[in-house]
C-alpha cells in the first residue's frame, strides 16, 4: 500500500472515530496544522475547524459509517478516491469523491470534496 493510499484510508477511518480524544489525536497525526477541508457544504481551515466538522457530521448522521470505495488514484502527492456514507451493510445515503493534497511532511494539507449523491428532502 502506498503512503497516499494509506493516508486516504486513515482519513476515511477518522470520519468513523466517535471518541473525541482518539479522533483529535488521529486528526493531529494526519493533518497539517493549517490544513483545510472544502466541500459544497463546509469550509474548514485548521485542525479545530476540521474536528468540529467531523463532530457535526457524526451528530447529523448517527450510526452511519464512511467506507472507502475502490482504489485510490494518485500522483505527485495528490490522491483521488470515492467514498460512501450509510448504515453498515445497507445502501449508502451519500456518495462522494475527494481529492487529497499531501504536504511535504506526508500529512494532509487539503481535502477538496464533491458530493455525487445526497438524500433528497
ABEGO torsion letter per residue (X at the ends): XBAAAAAAAAAAAAAABABAAAAAAAAAAABBAABBBBBAABBBBEAAAAAAAAAAAAAABBGBBBBBBEBBBBBGGBBBBBBBBBBBGBBBABBBBBBBBBBAAGBBABBBBBBABBBBX
